[in-house]
């Protein structure tokens, strides 16, 4: 059957739509771009602009078919790729939030929660404070540019429709997700250590001076020491953040390599 001009236009639109779907998946989940305060229309418009800009330079190796169901499954795979990409980009922020929750509970702020506009749920004040610092640090080191650059490179490493949901990809995601706990402990270590030593000292005092009400003394003492250590450790916290954000590009590269095998 001869290919008509109309058939070529349909094929071009199908390729553009796949490109747009991958962009939507990334921007919906990635940090900064996927924030709840960014309205959906803005995300869709930005994804559309990026798709228009990248469409002329994106390599196309996908053989399209006129059947709807195969094309639908390819589009779903592109959406999954984008969401996994955004999820991996967001792992450091998850670790920051988790570290803040641990610190808040240890200090005694476990019941002092506020509504987080990003997740829509209740989070600790310390977690929100650390998350805001992480957002500012991410912007300072041009982390959003890293995401955009990795986004463009993703079409070279994983062609449209080329994502492969393999066991290697699942293992890689599990490994990266498990690293969140290690990152959180490293971020919270100075404050947790100081509070542990404070609790140890209070325990010794309770044994040596039974008449002293350790609970009355210990509660404000732990809050004071915890807040002081939080302020003192901010430069170290930012240094650790920059180190973890520096691993973003290599992690995304490893992820894309695990998604596609020529």
N, C-alpha and C positions, 0 to 999 in steps of 0.2 A: 504494500500500500504506500502511495506517495505521501510524503510529509507536507502538509499545507502550512501556510503562514499562521493560521489559527492554532494548529497543533504546537508550533514552536512557541507561541505566546503562552499557551497553557503550561508547557514544560518550564518556561522561564518563571512563571508565577508559582509553580509548585516548588521550584528550587528556592525562590525568594521566601516563600512561606516557611519552609524548613529552617532557613537561616533565621527568620524572625522568631520562630518557636524556640530555638536554642537560646537566643538573646533574652527572651521573656523568662525562660527558666533560670538563667543566671541572675538577671536583675531582680527577680522576685525573692531570691534567697540571700544573695551576696551582701556583705556588710556595707553600710552607707546607702547603697542603692536600694536595698531591700528593707530599709527602716520603715516602720509603720507610719511615721510622720510624712513620708513621701507618698503622695496620693497615687492611686492606681493609674490614673490617666497620664501622670508624668512618667511613670515607669513604661507604660505602653508606648508613649510618644518617643521616649529616649531609645527604646528598643527598635522602634521603626526607623528612627534616624540612623542608628548604627547599622541596621540591616541594609538601608539604602547605600550607605557609604561603603560597606564591605562587599556588597553584592558583585561589583565588577571585578574584584580581585580574589574572590573565594574560589579555590579549585573545586571542580565538580567531577566526581568519578562515579556518581550514582546513576544507574540505569532506571529511569522512571517508567512506570506502567500506567495505563489509563484506569486500572482497577482501583476502586476506592479503598478497600480494606487493607491491602498491602501498604498503600501510601499512608493510611491512618496509623498503622503500627510503626512506620518509620518516623512519623511526626511525634508519636508518643516516646519513642526512644530518644529523639532529640531533646524533648522536654525533660526526660529523666537525666540525660547528660548534663543539661544546664543546671538542674536542681542539685545534682551531686557536686558539680563544680562550685556552686554557691555555698553548699553545705561545708565543703572542705575549707573554703575561704573564711568561713565564719567560726571555725573551731577555736581559734585563739580567744575570740570574744566569749565563747561558752566557758572556756577555762577561767577567764577573768571574772565572769559572773559567779562561777562556782567558788573561786577563791574568796570573793567578797562574802558569799553566803557562809562559808566556813568561819571566816574572821568574825562576822557579825554574831554568829551563834556563840563563839568562844568568848567574845567580849561581853555578851549579855544582851545583844540587840535582836535576839531571835524572834521577839514578838513585835519589833518595830519594823513593820513592812509598809511599803508604798506600792502604788500601781505603776508598773513599768510600761511605758507607751510602746516599747519594742515588742514585748511578748504578750502584753495584755494581762499578765498575771501579777501576783504580789511577789516582790523581791525585797531584800534587805536594803537599808540605806547605804551600807558599806558597799554592797554589790553594785548599786546604781552609781555611786561615786566613782568606783574603780572603772566601771564600764564607760563613763563619760571621759575619764582620762584616756582610756584605750582608744576611744573614737577620735579624740583630738590628736593623740600620738599617731594614729593610723593616717590621718590627713596630713600631718606634718611631714611624715616620711614618704608621702605620695603613694600610700598603699592602694588608693583607688585607681591610680595609673597602672600599678602592677596588675590589678584585676583586669583592666581594659586591655592591656597588652597581652596578658595570658588568654583573654577571650579571643583576640584576633589570631593568636598562635594556635588556638585549639582547632581551627579549621584546617591547618596544615598537618597537625598531628593526628587528628581524628576527622576524616572527611565526612561530609554530610551523609547520614545514614549508615556510617561505619562503626558506630559504637557496638561493642561486644560485652554483654553482661556475663563475665566469666567468674570463675572461682577466685582467680588472682585479684580481680577488682574487688570482690567481697572481702578478701583477706586484707587488702590494702586499706579499705575503708574502716574495717575493724581495728587495724593497727593504728591508724591516724586518730580514730575516736578514742581509743584507749590512752593515747598520749595526752588527752585533755586532762586526765587526773594528775599525771606527772607535772604538767605545766601549772595546774592550779596549786599544787602543793609547793612548787618552787616559788610561786608568786606570794603565797601566804606564809612561807616558812619563817621570815623574821618575826612577824607578829605572833604567830602560833608559838614559837619558841619562847618569846618574852612572856606570853601569858601562861605557858606551862611552868616556867620558872617561878612566876608569881604565885600560881596555885600551889606549887611545891613549898614555897616559903610560907604561905598561909597555913598549909597543912602542918608544917613543923611548929609554927607558932601556936596552932590549936592544941598540939600535944604538950608543948612546954608551958603554955599559959591557958589552962582550961577555962578560966574565968572570962576570957575575952570572947566576945561574939564575933566569930570569924565571918559569918555571913554578912553582918552589917558592915564590917570593915572591908571585906573582900570585894563586895559588889562595886562600890565606887572606885576602889583601888584598881580593879581590873579594867574598868572603863577608862580611867585616867591613863594607865599605862598603855592600854590598847590604842587609844587615840594619839598618844604621844609617839608610839612606835609607828603608827600609820603615817604620821607627818614626817618622821625622820626617814622612813624607808621609801618615801615617794621617788627620790632620784634612782634608787636601786630598782624599784618597780618599773620605772620607765625604761631603764636599761634592759631589764629582762624582757619587757614588751617588744622593744626594738629588735632584740635577738630573735624572738619568736615570729615577729612579723617578717623578718628577713628570711625565714624558712618557707614563707608562703609560695613564692615562685617555684622553688624546687619541688615542694609537695604537689603543686598543681601539675608540674611537668611529669612527675612520677604517676600521678593519677591518670593523666591523658595517655601515657604509655601503656598503662594497664587496661585501658579501654579499647585499644585497637592493636591488632596484630595483622600486618599485611599478608 
